[in-house]
Amino acid sequence: MKGNNLLRAARLTSLAALAAASIAGANVAHAAGIPNKTLVYCSEGSPAGFDPAQYTTGTDFTADTFTVYNRLVEFERGGTKVEPGLAQSWDVSADGKTYTFHLRHGVKFQTTAFYKPTREFNADDVVFTFDRMLDPNQPFRKAYPVSFPYFMDMGLDKLIAKVEKVDPYTVKFTLNEPNAPFIQNMAMEFASILSAEYADKLLKAGKAADINQYPVGTGPFIFKSYTKDATIRFDGNPDYWKPGAVKLSKLIFSITPDASVRVQKLKRDECQVMSYPRPADIAPLKAEPTVAMPSQPGFNLGYLSYNVTHKPLDNADVRHALDMAINKKAIIESVYQGAGQLATNPMPPTQWSYYKNLPSNAYDSAKAKALLTKAGVANGLEITLWAMPVQRAYNPNARLMAEMIQADWAKIGVKAKIVTYEWGEYIKRAHAGEDDAMLIGWTGDNGDPDNWLGTLLGCEAVNGNNFGKWCYKPFDELIQKGRTTSDQAARTKLYEQAQQIFAKQLPFSPIAHSTVYQPVSKKVIDMRIEPLGYARFDGVGMQ
C-alpha cells in the first residue's frame, strides 16, 4: 500500500495554483449538486498502489476500488448481494458457460489533472481490462508486467476462454466450464474496469506504470493526489452515473498507522471516520458523546499459516503439535479482549457451507510435546514466526499474539524468532515463501465459500493468498468440483468434505473471528459496516 508522492508543489506559486484548482474543483462539484462537504478518514496504512487488479488487502481496496472505480456488477452497500454496476443486465447461457453483459450507456470516465477522456465508457474498456489479465502478450501487460493474485488464485486465467466485444455496449465472456461463483467474483475488486483510452495514452507515452500511481475510473471520487504515508485526496465526481450517490465534495484519507492516534484524531474531529479501533479503545469510544460505535460479527478469520515447503512443517503431525500448544482462549482474552470468538474452521460460521462439527485440537502442551517426539522433532525446533506490523479487522494486535504463541511454543521446546516487516514488504516476502510460520488473516470478499477454501487453500493460489503453499490434491479436487456445481446443497456437501480434510491436514491454525467496530463521528450520515472488509464512501454524507 505504498506508492509515490504524485503531486509536489515546488514553489509557492504552484501551491497557490493547486489551492485555486482545488477550490475551483469544489465549486464545480458543488454546482453539479454535490453538497459542499469534506470528510476525513483516518486510515491504518498506505496503499501499495492504485491498480486494484494487483492487490489483495482492504487497505488498497478502500483507497482505490470503491473510490475511483466501478465493476460490471457490484456488491450492495453494507452487504454481499450483487446488483448491476457498469452492466445494467446480463444473460447466462443454458450450459452456464457464456455470460453476456449489457453495458450501461452514458457513463463518463473521470476528467483529472493528468487525463481528459474523449469518449464515454464502452465495451472496449471491459475487453482491455480482462485481456490485460488473461494475455501475457497483451501490449500493456508487456509494457507494465505485474502479477494479478486474485485473478490467478481463483483460476480465472484458466476459466475464461475469451472476452469478446459483441457491439459497443455488449460484451460476451466465454468460460471453459460452468463456474458457480462467477457473478460474485465479477463484483470483486480485481475486476474494476479501467479506461482503455487512458491506458493507450500511457502506453504511447512510455508511462504504462502510471496506471498504478494516477488512477482513472468511472467511480464516485476523482483521485487528486497522494503523499506517501500522509494523505490521499479525492474530489467528488460531478459526472458520476449514480444520481445522488456522491454526497461529499472532498474525501481525504489521513494515513495514521497508530490506532491510539486515530482515536485522538476522531475525538478532536480531525477525522470523522477511523479504521480498526483497538479492543481497549472500544469502551472509551462508546462513552464519547460525539462518536457512534456500530458493530457486527465479523465475516473474517485470523490464523497462523505454516509454510509446508519448509521442513519439518511439511509434516501434518508437526503442524498439529504446534496448533495444540497454542492457548487460543488466552489469545482471545488478551488480544481480542472479548471482541472475538474461537475459530476452528477455515471460514466463519456465517458463511453458508460452514461445517459445524469439525474436530479441532484442545490446548494440551504435554500432548503437543509427545506428538513432536513422534514426528521426530524431539530435540527442539527453531522457526521464524512472522507478525504483521499493522492492525487488521481479523487481528487487532499481531505482535502480542506472536509473543503469546512464542511463549506457548517455548513450553514444548520450540524456539520461535519473531520477524516483522513493513506491510507491503511483509506480503511480498510471504508470497515468496520466506516465512516458516506467519500471522495473517482474511475477510471474505464475495460471500461464496470458494473465496475461503479456493483462495486461501487451493493449488492455484500457492503463489498468491495460499501463504502456506499447501497443495493437496484430494482437497483441491473437491474445490474444483464445487466451482462447476450449480446446486448449493451439492456444493455444501463438497465444501464440508473439504473442511474435514483441512482439519486432518491443518495447513494453518485458525485462531479467531473478530467483531468489527466502525467508529464514526455523529456528524456522518449513513456510513455502513462492509462485511467484506473495506470502507466505502459512496452514499455517505455529512451533517
LONU-138868 format. One record per residue (C-alpha): x, y, z. Coordinates in pm, whole numbers. Last residue first. Layout:
N
X|Y|Z
...
This chain:
543
-2436|1699|853
-2204|1483|645
-2284|1226|376
-2205|869|280
-2374|729|-33
-2038|650|-192
-1787|644|93
-1697|279|115
-1469|111|370
-1322|-236|321
-1371|-572|488
-1630|-777|301
-1893|-724|572
-1898|-350|494
-2005|-154|801
-2221|130|675
-2173|508|689
-2522|656|652
-2469|1017|767
-2154|1131|948
-2192|1414|1202
-2218|1153|1480
-1848|1095|1418
-1770|739|1325
-1620|435|1497
-1675|117|1293
-1649|-198|1504
-1599|-549|1367
-1624|-849|1599
-1334|-1087|1548
-1319|-1444|1424
-1032|-1625|1593
-731|-1857|1578
-749|-2096|1282
-421|-2288|1262
-296|-2331|906
-211|-2621|678
-413|-2841|918
-400|-3177|735
-674|-3352|931
-889|-3040|983
-842|-2935|619
-962|-3276|501
-1278|-3226|709
-1321|-2877|561
-1303|-3023|210
-1576|-3274|292
-1800|-2990|414
-1717|-2799|95
-1834|-3088|-124
-2155|-3130|74
-2227|-2757|52
-2176|-2760|-325
-2444|-3027|-360
-2685|-2820|-149
-2598|-2508|-348
-2673|-2665|-688
-2455|-2503|-958
-2158|-2738|-950
-1854|-2630|-1152
-1685|-2440|-870
-1755|-2714|-616
-1581|-2969|-839
-1265|-2758|-837
-1280|-2726|-459
-1334|-3101|-413
-1041|-3177|-643
-824|-2936|-444
-878|-3123|-118
-786|-3463|-264
-490|-3300|-448
-323|-3121|-158
-136|-2803|-249
-18|-2619|63
186|-2311|-23
134|-2191|336
64|-1841|201
-227|-1958|-12
-303|-1593|-89
-90|-1586|-403
182|-1816|-530
10|-2124|-389
-334|-1996|-506
-389|-2237|-795
-342|-2528|-554
-634|-2410|-341
-601|-2319|27
-667|-1947|77
-846|-1854|-247
-1012|-2191|-301
-1134|-2260|52
-1218|-1906|155
-1343|-1736|-162
-1481|-2073|-271
-1726|-2050|19
-1903|-1755|-155
-1996|-1430|23
-1784|-1214|-209
-1465|-1092|-49
-1448|-1258|291
-1209|-1103|541
-886|-1293|571
-600|-1348|806
-226|-1340|859
18|-1448|1125
314|-1629|977
502|-1957|1013
822|-2054|836
846|-1734|633
1038|-1669|310
770|-1812|81
789|-1551|-197
427|-1456|-129
535|-1402|232
814|-1171|117
569|-955|-80
309|-954|200
560|-842|464
720|-593|224
385|-419|175
321|-422|550
665|-304|674
846|-609|803
820|-842|1101
1004|-1139|1247
955|-1318|1581
1208|-1596|1638
1039|-1911|1764
1216|-2171|1976
1013|-2489|2004
1087|-2694|2315
728|-2769|2414
696|-2485|2665
876|-2250|2423
580|-2295|2189
344|-2129|2435
583|-1836|2490
624|-1779|2114
248|-1807|2068
197|-1533|2329
463|-1314|2168
309|-1364|1823
-36|-1264|1952
110|-952|2111
276|-857|1782
-37|-937|1581
-253|-692|1773
-604|-628|1636
-616|-943|1421
-918|-1011|1197
-1008|-645|1145
-642|-571|1080
-379|-383|1277
-47|-343|1105
307|-473|1150
203|-835|1089
393|-1092|1294
612|-1360|1138
724|-1661|1341
1062|-1794|1235
1149|-2149|1333
1383|-2336|1568
1285|-2688|1675
1371|-2892|1977
1535|-3227|2022
1216|-3432|1996
1140|-3344|1635
1099|-3699|1508
724|-3676|1441
652|-3897|1744
858|-3659|1956
656|-3366|1822
338|-3554|1910
462|-3606|2266
530|-3233|2301
184|-3148|2177
25|-3397|2417
205|-3233|2707
118|-2880|2590
-257|-2953|2556
-495|-2689|2417
-774|-2887|2252
-733|-2967|1886
-1028|-2930|1649
-1294|-3156|1505
-1540|-3001|1256
-1898|-3041|1376
-2040|-2713|1247
-1924|-2743|887
-1968|-2395|731
-2149|-2449|395
-2301|-2096|411
-2060|-1848|566
-2188|-1708|900
-1973|-1954|1099
-1652|-1800|959
-1419|-1990|721
-1110|-2214|755
-1273|-2383|1055
-1198|-2392|1429
-1214|-2027|1530
-1263|-1906|1888
-1473|-1593|1913
-1382|-1226|1917
-1441|-892|2087
-1361|-1031|2434
-1028|-856|2469
-924|-952|2114
-554|-983|2200
-570|-1073|2570
-893|-1275|2605
-884|-1421|2253
-517|-1510|2297
-588|-1682|2630
-858|-1888|2459
-611|-1978|2186
-355|-2136|2419
-126|-2261|2144
44|-2599|2201
-239|-2777|2018
-150|-2595|1697
224|-2659|1712
160|-3029|1764
-94|-3037|1481
156|-2875|1246
426|-3121|1349
187|-3412|1293
98|-3273|948
465|-3296|839
562|-3037|574
637|-2807|868
953|-3011|930
1076|-2888|686
987|-2577|489
761|-2619|182
464|-2654|421
483|-2287|518
251|-2288|819
-15|-2015|843
-142|-1882|1175
-499|-1752|1152
-734|-1457|1186
-1069|-1517|1019
-1334|-1279|891
-1701|-1207|825
-1700|-1011|1152
-2000|-1006|1381
-2144|-652|1382
-2063|-312|1530
-2186|49|1529
-1991|287|1750
-2115|647|1726
-1891|930|1847
-1977|1283|1966
-2079|1185|2321
-1771|965|2375
-1860|674|2604
-1862|422|2319
-1511|541|2233
-1390|465|2587
-1545|114|2571
-1397|23|2232
-1046|162|2286
-902|-147|2457
-1016|-362|2164
-803|-145|1932
-1004|56|1680
-970|-61|1320
-1040|226|1081
-1149|580|1159
-1432|805|1036
-1483|1175|1110
-1122|1287|1117
-969|1589|1285
-1289|1593|1492
-1082|1609|1814
-1223|1273|1932
-1158|1121|1589
-800|1250|1588
-744|1106|1936
-874|766|1829
-659|762|1516
-357|847|1734
-433|543|1954
-457|324|1643
-110|423|1520
-91|374|1142
-248|713|1060
-293|786|688
-533|1081|667
-752|988|371
-936|1294|242
-1273|1299|67
-1392|1634|-70
-1718|1732|-242
-1907|1471|-40
-2261|1344|-108
-2191|1136|-416
-2471|879|-463
-2732|1137|-570
-2759|1014|-928
-2547|704|-999
-2357|783|-1321
-2099|1006|-1153
-2040|1326|-1351
-1979|1558|-1052
-1721|1312|-911
-1648|1412|-551
-1286|1514|-513
-1016|1287|-372
-705|1344|-164
-470|1079|-24
-264|1182|276
46|1104|484
233|775|439
308|869|78
157|1198|-35
-115|1109|-282
-303|1350|-507
-630|1425|-686
-814|1096|-746
-1174|1152|-854
-1448|1004|-639
-1775|828|-725
-1630|582|-976
-1584|583|-1356
-1209|526|-1343
-873|698|-1369
-581|616|-1139
-253|811|-1129
1|591|-949
-77|236|-1061
-179|342|-1413
147|535|-1414
328|207|-1483
232|236|-1853
443|551|-1892
607|506|-2233
397|792|-2373
225|558|-2621
144|314|-2339
10|589|-2115
-226|712|-2389
-335|356|-2463
-409|301|-2094
-620|618|-2086
-817|503|-2391
-865|154|-2250
-1010|304|-1930
-1001|56|-1646
-1291|-151|-1510
-1255|-294|-1160
-1250|-674|-1182
-969|-708|-924
-1204|-559|-663
-1472|-823|-666
-1813|-795|-832
-1703|-1032|-1108
-1633|-1296|-843
-1997|-1296|-731
-2100|-1338|-1097
-1860|-1632|-1142
-1934|-1816|-815
-2096|-2122|-980
-1848|-2167|-1266
-1952|-2366|-1571
-1658|-2478|-1787
-1417|-2325|-2039
-1588|-1989|-1996
-1694|-1749|-2272
-1745|-1387|-2165
-1953|-1175|-2404
-1955|-795|-2401
-2236|-569|-2524
-2240|-189|-2539
-2012|-110|-2835
-2111|-437|-3010
-2028|-803|-2947
-1694|-720|-2785
-1540|-1050|-2683
-1378|-1193|-2371
-1221|-1535|-2419
-1159|-1875|-2260
-1212|-1759|-1902
-1155|-2049|-1658
-779|-2086|-1692
-693|-1722|-1615
-986|-1723|-1374
-813|-1984|-1158
-926|-1820|-836
-569|-1753|-728
-482|-1620|-1077
-740|-1340|-1084
-682|-1269|-717
-302|-1251|-748
-273|-1045|-1068
103|-1009|-1112
267|-717|-1290
436|-663|-1625
395|-298|-1737
495|-277|-2103
419|-645|-2163
82|-616|-1991
4|-304|-2195
87|-489|-2518
-114|-807|-2438
143|-1086|-2458
71|-1227|-2111
-299|-1247|-2210
-567|-1302|-1946
-506|-1014|-1704
-464|-746|-1973
-739|-914|-2173
-973|-853|-1878
-941|-475|-1850
-897|-424|-2225
-1218|-613|-2309
-1413|-416|-2050
-1277|-83|-2172
-1350|-166|-2537
-1711|-246|-2444
-1792|118|-2366
-1727|405|-2123
-1764|752|-2275
-1529|922|-2521
-1258|1190|-2540
-1128|1145|-2185
-917|1418|-2023
-616|1292|-1828
-348|1428|-1592
-536|1694|-1393
-841|1467|-1399
-1156|1410|-1603
-1324|1093|-1482
-1463|839|-1725
-1824|902|-1821
-2114|657|-1824
-2376|748|-2088
-2492|394|-2169
-2480|99|-1926
-2344|-225|-2064
-2531|-542|-2148
-2320|-834|-2022
-2337|-1174|-2192
-2218|-1469|-1985
-2145|-1795|-2166
-2053|-2125|-1997
-2359|-2200|-1783
-2489|-2460|-2029
-2821|-2275|-2064
-2643|-1948|-2142
-2628|-1670|-1882
-2768|-1322|-1951
-2663|-988|-1803
-2814|-654|-1701
-2720|-287|-1639
-2351|-368|-1675
-2147|-83|-1529
-2295|-190|-1197
-2599|-415|-1157
-2652|-567|-811
-2480|-846|-619
-2585|-916|-260
-2290|-923|-20
-2396|-641|211
-2329|-295|357
-2352|-116|23
-2474|-354|-245
-2199|-555|-409
-2124|-461|-768
-2160|-592|-1122
-1965|-469|-1424
-1718|-305|-1185
-1664|54|-1073
-1353|258|-991
-1212|566|-817
-1347|544|-461
-1451|185|-404
-1154|23|-574
-885|278|-494
-808|363|-131
-1060|125|28
-932|-156|-191
-568|-99|-102
-620|-102|275
-864|-392|236
-583|-608|102
-540|-815|-214
-354|-611|-474
-258|-610|-840
-603|-593|-1001
-686|-281|-796
-428|-54|-964
-394|233|-716
-76|144|-530
61|-27|-222
-193|173|-23
-68|349|288
-189|236|628
-447|247|905
-690|501|762
-820|812|939
-1098|919|702
-1161|1292|660
-1498|1400|519
-1550|1732|342
-1889|1882|249
-2003|2118|-27
-2303|1902|-114
-2275|1756|-466
-2538|1905|-697
-2326|1981|-1002
-2256|2332|-874
-2100|2184|-562
-1875|1964|-775
-1775|2263|-987
-1719|2475|-675
-1508|2201|-515
-1297|2175|-829
-1247|2554|-833
-1134|2542|-470
-887|2266|-554
-766|2450|-862
-704|2758|-651
-520|2555|-389
-311|2388|-659
-230|2725|-815
-131|2867|-477
94|2571|-412
238|2615|-761
312|2980|-689
466|2890|-355
713|2673|-537
795|2306|-559
442|2178|-530
452|1801|-538
181|1583|-686
222|1208|-705
408|1122|-391
479|763|-480
314|439|-397
275|222|-92
0|0|0
